[in-house]
Amino acid sequence: MSTTPSPSPVETTPGTPVAPAPAGPSGSVSGRFTGFINDSVREFQKVSWPTREELRDATVVVIVLTMVLSLFIFGVDTVVSKLLEGLIKLVSA
């Protein structure tokens, strides 16, 4: 049983330049745009879209957490403001 790592599919010698990735598709702008749209449609078909219930639940979680976080920030801001007001009164007195 060997513990040596298996060789990578592309072997390069240190210092040897690696060929750059091929450039994008050649052709007219409209042909490339059409290809982009077709590729995008295929990718969107692969997406696992949430159900209406999952979307509703996630939306409720976001709204509730946003409200909780905003109340927390309000509380911290109020406490820090009161502490700074007291410190300013103490220093100026």
Phi, psi and omega in degrees: 000117185262143179256006180284141181292149179287148182292148178287159182298333180243114179265129176233150176270139178306134180091349179275125180293145178263138181298138179292158178296148180298148180292169181298175182298140179267163179133188183286162179297318181293325178293320178292322179295317179297319177297319178298315180297316180297317178296320180296317179298317179297320179293320179295331178289338180276346184291138175268096185283144179288154175284169180299322180292318178297319179295317178298314181298318179295322179295318178297317179300315181297316181295315181296314180295326176296318179294316180298315180296320179293322176294321177297313180296320177300315180296315179297317179298317180297314180297314181296320179299314180296320178296317179292322177298316178297320179294320179295318177296320180294319182286323184278348182279000000 
